[in-house]
Amino acid sequence: MNERCSSCNTKYKIEPSFFYGAMYVSYPVGIIFASTAFILSYLLLGINLIPTYCIIVVVMIVSLPIILRISRNIWINFFMSYK
């Protein structure tokens, strides 16, 4: 991750534990991804529970970088305002 924003020069690491808060935001974001995978595989496609669980695990592993970036963006927008 870059130390500063390339367009506005905002320092990303505000304090040593600032991004620990992003972990709390990443939990509900991950729940949204897992719920979507469950709804698509189990309810819409009718796949059994064990393969559905495996699909959810694969979706969570593959989407981990996306979840981390989304949660960091949500967390930083609680404290910084942009035009």
Protein Blocks (a to p, Z undefined) as FASTA:
>chain_A
ZZbdfklopafblbfklmmmmmmmmmmmmmmmmmmmmmmmmmmnopafklmmmmmmmmmm
mmmmmmmmmmmmmmmmmmpccZZ
